[in-house]
Amino acid sequence: MAALDANHISILDPQNPADAAALEELLRDPAVNTVDTWADQFAALAELRPAPTSDLLDEPARWIYYPWRAAVLKLLGPRSYRRLRLDRNRHLATSAEQDRLGRLRVGIVGLSSGHLIAHSLAVAGFCGELRLTDFDTLGVSNLNRIPATVFDIGLNKATAAMRRIAELDPYLLVRHSTAGLSAESLAPFLDGLDVLVEQCDSLEMKLHLRHGARARGIPVLMATSDRGLIDVERFDVDPTRPVFHGLLGDIDPDTMAGLPIAEKLPYLMQVFDPARVSPRMGASLLEVGRTLSAWPQLVGDVTVGAATVLEAIRRIGLNEPLASGRTQVDIGGLLGELAEPTHVAGPADVPLPEAGAVSTGLGQVIDAAVAAAIRAPSGGNAQPWRITATADSLVIGIDPARTSTMDIGFRGSAVAVGAAAFNARVAAAANGFATEVSYTEPDGTYPLRIALRLRPGGAPELARWHSGVFERETNRHRGTGAPLTPEVAETLSRVARQYDARVHIMVDHDEIARAATVFADADRVRYLTPTLHREMISELRWPGDDDMDFGIDVRSLALDSGDLAVLPLLRRTDVVAALDDWDAGTVLGDDTSDRLRASSAVVTVLTRGAALSDFARGGAAVVAVWMAAQAAGLAVQPMSPPFLYAHTGTEFGELSGKYADQLRRLQGTFDALTSKGQDESVVLVLRISDAPPASVPSRRSTAFEVSAG
């Protein structure tokens, strides 16, 4: 058998003949313990998401010989082991970030407090090479802060750290020295480092290390175990900056050699500001050599220092902002500032507001028509209309101030205004009046206006919808999946035809599932596009908000307690931005997908033409089909994917530049599902379900949108 290093691990590849021979002898040696958990490791690797590539799954195992344990262990190969071991870092550290950090070479001088730093770097996988040096040995008094064992007493501190890291990740390159450093031996230690962590006791060596690091453009980090002080010197950014931030001037490190502690103390006090030292540490420093044999340290403070250094190295490795300077992560101080958490009112904590009444002062019929008009549905409950009333007419126009990015070309607003005009006509008919309707396309002020002139006369085909106008509601409850009856499907088709529209009704579960996938992918885009996300969140109204008459009450979303708990996360732009950076966030479409898959039918309302007046006529058909479905005892929820009103490449680009092509493909897939004709436009999509009553009625504003003219 080839001679194996008695002080370092040996990584044996069974495919290498020499390694195979050495391994065979180890496995036969009764004094060597064999550990083989490879099957469990491989099973865990195979279960990872996303699934590992074949080159990882096919990577040969290695056997690691630990001479100090007299044990040989079978382990996944280096790349597959790293993939599995660091899987729980994602997405706090992305795979790309992990790869960058995994190439860092970090040197640590002083393996007392430096032990936890070295081990933390190895655990996190934030380095590809560690250089450790310390001349001192572990004693019993070190075990208050160094996570070693009684078996390590008398062992060199650098060796103890190396062994612990080798038992964590044998593939990580660790170079360790038990001789410590001198001014003469600095060069080989520092050459090629990306970061230096200085945790030694010698002021002379602290200065030598900084001068050497500055000459090589190496950033220097130092953590103290008092009040979480972290010191950063970015010599990689500014190689001319003075060492120790200029606190010691231009002092020669060699002048520190041989000075007794009493003479070094003034210099130490310049480096470590006495005003920032904790009272107990300050008093303890005065007792060193009297009632104390050395500086006291607590493992909690050392651990905080390690965590802070780890974050600093992460920032340096990823080129994230990190200035030179100092700060404190004072856990004790922070715990002294505890405060009761602020209670955020939940959906059940605030009573529903009362709906406002409509009074134009123009008589009962106009009041009824306006009250019905404002009950129309609109995207995000934006109510994008401005209503002008006279004694015998209403003019309902699109209010450009109430548009949004998804309301491309005011097409969504036209649907809402068309629905409002239909409702007004229904109310007029119920009060014995017919209506003459005229459409005015863009006139410089309004993108579209619909004029309704009232005249005495019956319109029973409209009047029959009157109760439905005020009973119509958005019901977002999940359905039971009960099938839509052919009779109801025929009724919805007939109603759509009555108002010059067509409906495509999906009832096949596979077809609905394909639509659910399209809508889920589109919803993900809506979250990940900053403008669309901001506008979507701005639509939500929380109990107690001042403007409950607009937008969507979160209580109407029919979310369970778990979904409601996650909603504050989904509101955060930084959270969804991170998902976008990672090309992640498929979960963002799950709610939409689940609701669609639990539907009885997905009804798409289509109209001929693409003018705003065509969309307005389609809006009348939408609200009539909606009321017909509700009259059949079904729940209705409008579904508005971001691509709904985009018609051209330019419009897709304005909608979501990054995801424009994806949205266009999704629209094409959905158009194929609905058999959309070349001359047709999709007006709106309705999710039809067998579900319990709606949670909360949506509110309407009456204060500002109605004026007499």
C-alpha positions in Angstrom: 0.0 0.0 0.0 1.2 3.5 -0.8 2.2 5.5 2.3 -0.7 7.7 3.5 -0.2 11.0 5.2 -0.6 10.5 8.9 -1.5 14.1 9.5 -3.8 14.9 6.6 -6.8 13.2 5.0 -6.4 11.1 1.9 -9.0 11.2 -0.8 -9.1 7.9 -2.6 -10.6 7.4 -6.1 -11.4 3.7 -6.6 -11.0 4.2 -10.3 -7.3 5.0 -9.8 -5.3 1.8 -9.4 -3.0 3.1 -6.7 -5.9 4.5 -4.7 -7.8 1.3 -5.2 -5.0 -0.7 -3.7 -4.6 1.6 -0.8 -8.4 1.5 -0.2 -8.4 -2.3 -0.3 -5.8 -2.5 2.5 -7.6 0.1 4.6 -10.9 -1.9 4.3 -9.1 -5.1 5.3 -7.3 -3.4 8.3 -9.3 -4.3 11.5 -7.9 -1.2 13.2 -9.6 1.1 10.6 -13.3 1.8 11.0 -15.4 1.8 7.8 -18.3 4.2 7.4 -20.5 3.8 4.3 -23.7 6.0 4.1 -23.3 6.6 0.3 -26.6 5.1 -0.6 -28.5 7.6 1.7 -26.4 10.4 0.3 -27.2 9.5 -3.3 -30.9 9.1 -2.5 -30.9 12.6 -1.1 -29.0 13.9 -4.1 -31.5 12.4 -6.5 -34.4 14.0 -4.7 -33.1 17.6 -5.1 -35.1 20.2 -7.0 -34.3 21.0 -9.7 -33.1 17.5 -10.5 -29.4 17.1 -10.7 -27.9 16.7 -14.1 -26.6 13.2 -15.2 -23.0 14.2 -14.8 -23.6 14.7 -11.1 -25.6 11.5 -10.7 -23.0 9.6 -12.5 -20.0 11.1 -10.6 -18.0 8.3 -9.0 -17.9 8.2 -5.2 -14.7 8.7 -3.2 -13.3 7.2 -0.1 -11.8 9.6 2.5 -9.3 8.3 5.0 -9.1 10.2 8.3 -5.9 9.1 10.0 -6.7 10.8 13.3 -10.0 8.9 13.5 -8.5 5.7 12.0 -11.6 5.7 9.8 -12.3 5.5 6.1 -15.6 6.9 4.8 -17.4 6.6 1.4 -18.7 10.0 0.1 -20.3 11.5 -2.9 -17.9 12.9 -5.5 -16.7 16.5 -5.0 -19.2 18.2 -7.3 -22.2 16.1 -6.3 -21.3 16.4 -2.6 -21.1 20.2 -2.9 -24.4 20.4 -4.8 -26.1 18.4 -2.1 -24.4 19.9 0.9 -25.0 23.5 -0.1 -28.6 23.0 -1.5 -30.1 24.6 1.6 -28.2 27.8 0.8 -30.4 28.5 -2.2 -31.8 31.0 -2.8 -30.2 33.0 0.0 -27.1 32.4 -2.1 -27.8 31.6 -5.7 -25.9 28.9 -7.5 -24.0 31.5 -9.5 -23.1 33.4 -6.4 -22.1 30.1 -4.7 -19.8 29.4 -7.6 -18.2 32.8 -7.4 -17.7 32.6 -3.6 -16.4 29.0 -4.0 -13.3 30.4 -5.8 -12.2 32.8 -3.0 -8.9 32.3 -1.2 -9.2 33.4 2.4 -6.4 33.6 4.9 -7.1 33.6 8.6 -4.4 34.5 11.2 -5.3 33.5 14.7 -7.4 30.4 15.2 -8.9 31.1 18.6 -11.7 33.5 17.5 -10.6 32.6 14.0 -11.7 29.0 14.4 -15.4 29.8 14.2 -14.8 32.2 11.2 -12.9 29.5 9.3 -15.5 26.8 10.1 -18.4 29.2 9.2 -16.7 29.9 5.8 -16.4 26.2 5.2 -20.0 25.5 6.2 -21.3 28.2 4.0 -19.1 27.2 1.1 -17.9 30.8 0.7 -14.3 29.9 -0.2 -12.4 27.5 -2.3 -9.2 27.7 -0.3 -8.4 28.4 3.3 -5.0 29.3 4.7 -4.9 29.0 8.5 -2.0 29.8 10.8 -1.5 29.8 14.6 1.5 28.8 16.7 -0.6 28.2 19.9 -2.1 25.0 21.2 -5.5 24.3 22.5 -5.9 24.4 26.3 -8.8 23.7 28.5 -9.4 27.5 29.0 -10.0 27.8 25.2 -12.9 25.5 25.3 -15.2 28.3 26.5 -15.3 29.7 22.9 -13.6 27.2 20.5 -16.0 24.4 19.5 -13.3 21.7 20.0 -13.4 18.7 22.4 -11.3 17.4 25.3 -9.6 15.1 22.7 -8.1 18.2 21.1 -6.4 19.5 24.2 -2.7 20.0 23.4 -3.4 20.1 19.7 -2.3 23.1 17.6 -5.2 25.5 17.1 -4.7 25.6 13.3 -4.6 21.8 13.2 -7.8 21.5 15.2 -9.6 23.9 12.8 -8.2 22.0 9.8 -9.4 18.7 11.1 -12.9 20.0 11.9 -13.2 21.4 8.4 -11.9 18.2 6.8 -14.7 16.3 8.6 -17.2 18.7 7.2 -15.9 19.1 3.6 -12.9 17.0 2.7 -12.8 18.5 -0.8 -12.2 22.0 0.5 -8.5 22.9 0.2 -7.1 23.9 3.6 -3.5 24.8 4.1 -2.5 25.2 7.7 0.7 26.2 9.5 1.5 25.5 13.1 4.5 27.8 13.2 2.5 31.1 13.1 3.8 34.0 11.1 6.8 36.2 11.2 7.6 39.3 9.2 9.8 37.1 7.0 7.2 34.4 6.4 4.3 36.7 5.5 4.9 36.7 1.7 4.0 33.0 0.9 1.0 33.2 3.2 -0.4 36.4 1.7 0.4 35.9 -2.0 -2.7 35.1 -4.0 -5.2 35.8 -1.2 -8.5 37.4 -2.0 -9.4 38.3 1.7 -7.3 38.4 4.9 -9.0 37.9 8.2 -6.8 39.1 11.0 -7.6 37.7 14.5 -4.2 37.6 16.2 -3.1 39.1 19.5 0.2 40.7 18.5 -0.1 44.4 17.6 3.3 44.1 15.8 1.9 41.3 13.6 -1.4 43.1 13.1 0.6 46.0 11.5 2.9 43.7 9.5 -0.1 41.9 8.1 -1.8 45.1 7.0 1.3 46.5 5.4 1.7 43.3 3.5 -2.0 43.2 2.5 -2.0 46.8 1.4 1.0 46.1 -0.9 -0.9 43.3 -2.5 -4.3 44.9 -2.7 -5.9 42.5 -0.2 -8.9 43.6 1.9 -8.4 43.0 5.6 -11.2 42.1 8.1 -11.1 42.0 11.8 -13.8 41.1 14.4 -13.5 41.7 18.1 -15.5 39.8 20.7 -16.8 42.9 22.4 -20.0 44.6 21.2 -19.7 42.9 17.8 -17.1 45.3 16.4 -16.2 44.6 12.7 -13.3 46.5 11.1 -13.0 46.6 7.3 -10.0 47.9 5.4 -10.5 47.8 1.6 -6.9 47.9 0.3 -8.3 46.2 -2.8 -10.3 49.4 -3.5 -7.8 51.9 -2.2 -4.2 50.6 -1.9 -3.0 54.0 -0.7 -5.2 54.2 2.4 -3.3 54.2 5.8 -3.3 51.0 7.8 -5.7 50.9 10.8 -7.5 53.8 9.1 -4.6 56.1 10.1 -5.3 55.7 13.8 -1.6 54.9 14.6 -0.2 57.3 12.0 2.9 56.1 10.1 4.2 53.9 12.9 6.8 51.2 12.0 5.6 47.8 13.1 9.1 46.9 14.3 8.9 49.5 17.0 6.3 47.3 18.7 8.7 44.4 19.0 9.7 43.6 22.6 7.5 46.3 24.2 5.8 45.2 27.4 2.0 45.3 27.4 2.0 48.4 29.5 3.8 50.3 26.7 1.6 48.8 24.0 -1.6 49.8 25.8 -1.7 53.4 24.5 -1.4 52.1 20.9 -4.1 49.6 21.6 -6.4 52.2 23.0 -5.9 54.3 19.8 -6.9 51.3 17.7 -9.8 50.2 19.9 -11.7 53.3 20.9 -12.1 53.1 24.7 -15.5 54.9 24.4 -16.9 52.0 22.4 -15.7 49.2 24.7 -18.4 47.6 26.9 -18.2 48.5 30.6 -17.3 45.0 31.6 -14.6 44.6 28.9 -13.2 48.0 29.8 -13.0 47.0 33.5 -11.6 43.6 32.6 -8.7 45.1 30.6 -7.6 46.9 33.7 -7.6 43.6 35.6 -5.5 41.6 33.1 -2.4 40.3 35.0 -4.0 40.9 38.3 -7.3 39.1 38.8 -7.4 37.9 35.2 -4.8 35.9 33.3 -6.0 37.0 29.8 -8.7 39.0 28.0 -12.1 37.4 28.6 -14.3 36.3 25.6 -17.7 34.8 25.4 -18.6 32.3 22.7 -21.8 34.3 21.8 -19.7 37.3 21.0 -17.2 35.3 19.0 -20.1 33.7 17.1 -21.5 37.2 16.2 -18.1 38.2 15.0 -17.9 35.1 12.8 -21.3 35.8 11.3 -20.4 39.4 10.6 -17.1 38.5 8.9 -18.9 35.9 6.8 -21.3 38.6 5.5 -18.4 40.9 4.8 -16.6 38.2 2.8 -19.8 37.5 0.9 -20.1 41.1 -0.1 -16.5 41.3 -1.2 -16.7 38.1 -3.2 -19.9 39.3 -5.0 -18.7 42.8 -5.4 -21.5 44.2 -3.4 -21.1 47.5 -1.5 -18.8 47.3 1.5 -16.9 50.4 2.5 -13.8 50.7 4.7 -14.6 51.5 8.2 -16.1 50.1 11.4 -19.5 49.3 12.8 -20.9 47.3 15.7 -23.4 44.5 15.8 -24.2 44.9 19.4 -26.5 42.0 20.3 -26.7 43.0 23.9 -27.6 46.6 23.0 -30.3 45.4 20.5 -31.9 43.1 23.1 -32.1 46.1 25.4 -34.3 47.8 22.8 -37.0 45.1 22.5 -40.5 46.5 21.6 -43.9 44.9 21.3 -44.7 44.0 17.7 -47.2 46.1 16.0 -50.6 44.4 15.5 -51.8 44.4 11.9 -55.5 44.2 11.7 -56.6 41.0 10.0 -59.6 40.7 7.6 -62.0 39.8 10.5 -60.8 42.7 12.7 -62.5 45.6 11.0 -66.3 45.8 10.2 -67.4 46.3 6.6 -68.2 49.9 5.6 -71.6 50.8 4.6 -72.3 51.4 0.9 -73.0 55.0 0.0 -76.3 56.1 -1.7 -76.5 57.9 -5.0 -78.3 61.2 -5.3 -77.8 63.4 -8.4 -80.7 65.8 -7.6 -82.1 65.0 -11.1 -84.9 62.7 -10.2 -85.6 59.0 -9.4 -84.9 57.6 -12.9 -81.5 59.3 -13.3 -80.5 58.3 -9.7 -81.5 54.7 -10.4 -79.5 54.7 -13.7 -76.4 56.2 -12.1 -76.6 53.8 -9.1 -76.8 50.9 -11.6 -74.0 52.2 -13.8 -71.5 52.4 -10.9 -72.3 48.8 -10.0 -70.5 47.6 -13.2 -67.4 45.5 -12.9 -64.0 47.0 -13.7 -60.4 45.8 -13.6 -59.0 46.2 -10.1 -62.3 47.9 -9.2 -60.7 51.1 -10.7 -64.2 52.4 -11.8 -62.6 54.1 -14.8 -65.6 56.2 -15.7 -66.8 59.8 -15.4 -70.6 60.2 -15.5 -72.3 63.4 -16.5 -76.0 63.4 -15.9 -78.8 65.7 -17.1 -82.5 65.4 -16.5 -83.0 63.0 -19.5 -79.5 61.6 -20.3 -76.3 60.1 -19.1 -72.9 60.4 -20.7 -70.4 57.7 -19.5 -66.9 58.4 -20.5 -63.5 56.7 -19.9 -61.6 58.6 -17.3 -57.9 58.5 -18.5 -56.7 59.2 -15.0 -57.9 55.7 -13.9 -56.0 53.6 -16.4 -53.2 51.2 -15.8 -50.4 49.5 -17.7 -52.6 46.4 -18.4 -55.4 48.6 -19.7 -53.7 48.8 -23.0 -55.3 51.4 -25.3 -58.0 51.8 -22.7 -59.5 48.5 -23.9 -60.2 47.3 -20.4 -61.7 50.6 -19.5 -63.9 50.4 -22.5 -65.2 47.0 -21.3 -66.0 48.6 -17.9 -67.7 51.7 -19.4 -69.7 49.4 -21.7 -70.9 47.4 -18.7 -71.8 50.6 -16.8 -73.8 51.8 -19.8 -75.6 48.4 -20.0 -76.5 48.6 -16.3 -77.8 52.2 -16.7 -80.0 51.0 -19.5 -81.3 48.2 -17.4 -82.2 50.5 -14.6 -83.9 52.9 -17.0 -85.9 50.1 -18.5 -87.0 48.9 -15.0 -88.3 52.4 -14.5 -90.3 52.5 -17.8 -87.7 54.2 -20.0 -86.0 53.1 -23.2 -82.6 54.4 -24.1 -81.0 55.6 -27.3 -77.2 54.8 -27.4 -74.5 56.5 -29.3 -70.7 56.0 -29.1 -68.1 58.7 -29.5 -64.5 57.5 -30.1 -61.5 59.7 -29.0 -62.5 63.3 -28.8 -59.4 64.8 -27.2 -60.7 64.5 -23.6 -62.2 61.1 -23.3 -60.9 58.0 -25.2 -64.5 56.8 -25.5 -67.9 58.2 -24.5 -71.3 56.5 -24.4 -74.3 58.7 -24.5 -77.6 57.4 -23.2 -80.7 59.5 -24.0 -83.8 58.4 -22.0 -87.3 58.4 -23.5 -90.5 56.9 -22.2 -91.1 53.4 -23.5 -90.7 49.8 -22.5 -87.6 47.6 -22.9 -88.6 44.4 -21.1 -85.6 42.4 -22.5 -83.4 44.8 -20.5 -85.6 45.3 -17.5 -85.4 41.5 -16.7 -81.8 42.0 -15.6 -82.6 44.7 -13.0 -82.3 42.6 -9.9 -79.2 40.9 -11.3 -77.4 44.3 -11.6 -77.3 44.7 -7.9 -76.9 41.1 -7.0 -74.0 40.6 -9.4 -70.7 40.0 -7.5 -67.2 38.7 -7.9 -66.9 35.4 -6.1 -63.2 34.2 -5.7 -63.9 31.1 -3.7 -62.5 27.9 -5.1 -65.1 25.7 -6.7 -66.0 22.1 -6.2 -65.2 21.2 -9.8 -68.8 20.2 -10.4 -69.5 20.0 -14.1 -71.4 22.8 -15.9 -74.7 21.5 -17.2 -75.4 21.7 -21.0 -78.5 23.7 -20.2 -76.5 26.4 -18.4 -73.8 26.4 -21.2 -76.5 26.9 -23.8 -78.0 29.8 -21.8 -74.7 31.6 -21.5 -74.1 31.2 -25.3 -77.6 32.5 -26.1 -77.2 35.5 -23.8 -73.8 36.4 -25.4 -75.3 36.1 -28.9 -78.2 38.4 -27.8 -75.6 41.1 -27.2 -73.6 40.6 -30.3 -70.8 38.5 -28.7 -69.6 34.9 -28.6 -68.5 32.8 -25.7 -66.1 29.9 -25.8 -66.9 27.6 -22.9 -64.2 25.2 -21.6 -65.6 22.4 -19.6 -63.1 19.6 -20.4 -60.7 19.2 -17.4 -57.6 18.8 -19.6 -58.5 21.9 -21.5 -59.1 23.9 -18.3 -55.7 22.6 -17.0 -54.0 23.9 -20.1 -55.6 27.3 -19.6 -54.7 27.2 -15.9 -51.0 26.7 -16.9 -51.2 29.7 -19.3 -52.8 31.9 -16.7 -50.4 30.8 -14.0 -47.4 31.6 -16.1 -48.9 35.0 -17.0 -49.5 35.8 -13.3 -45.9 35.0 -12.6 -44.9 37.6 -15.2 -47.3 40.1 -13.6 -45.6 39.7 -10.3 -42.1 39.8 -11.7 -42.6 42.9 -13.9 -42.1 45.9 -11.5 -44.7 48.2 -13.0 -47.4 45.5 -13.1 -46.5 44.3 -9.6 -46.7 47.8 -8.2 -50.1 48.4 -9.8 -51.5 45.1 -8.8 -50.5 45.6 -5.1 -51.9 49.2 -5.3 -55.3 47.7 -6.1 -55.5 45.9 -2.8 -57.4 47.4 0.1 -56.8 46.3 3.7 -59.3 46.8 6.5 -59.1 50.3 7.8 -57.8 51.9 4.6 -59.2 55.3 3.8 -60.2 54.6 0.2 -62.2 51.3 0.5 -64.6 52.5 -2.2 -61.9 51.7 -4.9 -59.7 48.6 -5.3 -60.1 45.1 -4.1 -60.8 44.3 -0.5 -58.4 41.6 0.6 -61.3 40.0 2.4 -62.9 39.3 -1.0 -59.9 37.3 -2.2 -61.1 34.2 -0.4 -57.6 33.4 0.9 -57.1 30.9 3.7 -55.0 32.0 6.7 -51.8 30.6 5.2 -52.2 32.5 2.0 -53.1 35.7 3.9 -50.0 35.3 6.0 -47.9 35.2 2.8 -49.6 38.2 1.2 -47.3 40.8 2.9 -44.3 39.0 1.4 -45.9 39.2 -2.1 -46.4 42.9 -1.6 -42.6 43.5 -1.3 -40.8 44.6 -4.4 -37.5 43.4 -3.1 -38.9 39.9 -2.6 -40.3 39.6 -6.1 -37.2 41.2 -7.6 -35.1 38.5 -6.0 -37.4 35.8 -7.5 -36.9 37.6 -10.9 -33.1 37.5 -10.5 -33.2 33.8 -9.8 -35.6 33.1 -12.7 -37.8 31.5 -10.0 -41.3 32.3 -8.7 -43.5 29.6 -10.3 -45.3 29.6 -6.9 -46.6 33.0 -7.9 -49.1 31.5 -10.3 -50.2 28.6 -8.1 -53.3 30.3 -6.7 -54.6 31.2 -10.1 -53.9 27.7 -11.4 -55.6 26.1 -8.4 -58.7 28.2 -8.7 -59.0 27.6 -12.4 -58.5 23.8 -12.1 -61.3 23.8 -9.5 -63.7 25.5 -11.9 -66.8 24.1 -13.5 -66.0 26.1 -16.7 -63.8 28.8 -18.1 -65.9 31.2 -20.2 -64.2 33.5 -22.7 -66.3 36.4 -24.0 -65.3 37.5 -27.5 -66.5 40.3 -29.8 -65.9 41.2 -33.4 -63.7 44.2 -34.0 -61.0 46.0 -32.0 -62.3 49.5 -31.6 -63.1 50.8 -28.2 -66.8 50.8 -29.1 -66.4 47.1 -29.9 -65.0 46.5 -26.4 -67.7 48.5 -24.9 -70.4 46.4 -26.6 -68.5 43.4 -25.4 -68.7 44.8 -21.9 -72.5 44.7 -22.1 -72.3 41.0 -23.1 -69.8 40.3 -20.2 -72.1 41.6 -17.6 -75.2 39.9 -19.1 -73.4 36.5 -19.2 -72.1 37.1 -15.7 -75.6 37.7 -14.4 -77.0 34.7 -16.3 -74.4 32.5 -14.6 -75.2 33.8 -11.2 -78.9 33.4 -11.9 -78.1 29.7 -12.4 -76.6 29.6 -8.9 -73.0 29.7 -10.0 -70.1 31.8 -8.7 -68.2 34.1 -11.2 -64.7 35.5 -11.0 -63.2 37.6 -13.8 -59.7 36.6 -14.9 -57.5 39.2 -16.5 -54.1 37.9 -17.6 -51.6 40.6 -18.4 -51.7 39.8 -22.1 -55.5 40.2 -22.3 -55.6 43.5 -24.2 -52.2 43.5 -25.9 -52.5 43.4 -29.7 -49.1 44.4 -31.2 -45.5 43.7 -30.5 -45.0 47.3 -29.3 -47.9 46.8 -26.8 -46.3 43.6 -25.5 -43.0 45.5 -25.1 -44.7 48.3 -23.2 -46.5 45.8 -21.0 -43.4 43.9 -19.9 -40.2 44.4 -21.8 -38.3 41.5 -20.3 -41.2 39.1 -20.7 -42.9 40.5 -23.8 -42.1 37.4 -25.9 -43.3 35.0 -23.3 -46.6 36.9 -22.9 -47.1 36.9 -26.6 -46.6 33.1 -26.7 -49.0 32.6 -23.8 -51.6 34.7 -25.6 -51.2 32.7 -28.7 -51.7 29.5 -26.7 -54.8 30.8 -25.1 -56.2 32.1 -28.4 -55.8 28.7 -29.8 -57.7 27.2 -26.9 -60.6 29.6 -27.4 -60.6 29.2 -31.2 -60.3 33.0 -31.5 -61.0 34.3 -35.0 -58.8 36.8 -36.8 -61.4 39.5 -36.5 -62.3 38.8 -32.9 -61.0 40.3 -29.7 -61.1 38.8 -26.2 -63.3 41.0 -24.0 -62.9 39.1 -20.7 -62.5 35.7 -19.2 -64.9 34.4 -16.5 -64.2 31.6 -14.1 -67.5 29.8 -13.4 -67.7 27.6 -10.3 -69.9 25.8 -7.9 -68.9 27.7 -4.7 -70.2 29.3 -1.5 -71.3 32.9 -1.5 -68.8 35.7 -1.9 -66.9 36.8 1.2 -67.3 40.6 0.8 -69.2 42.8 -1.7 -67.0 45.2 -3.6 -67.5 48.9 -2.9 -68.2 51.7 -5.2 -67.4 55.4 -5.1 -70.2 57.9 -5.3 -68.4 61.0 -4.0 -66.4 62.2 -7.1 -67.4 60.4 -10.2 -71.0 61.8 -10.8 -71.6 65.4 -11.7 -74.7 67.1 -13.1 -74.3 68.8 -16.5 
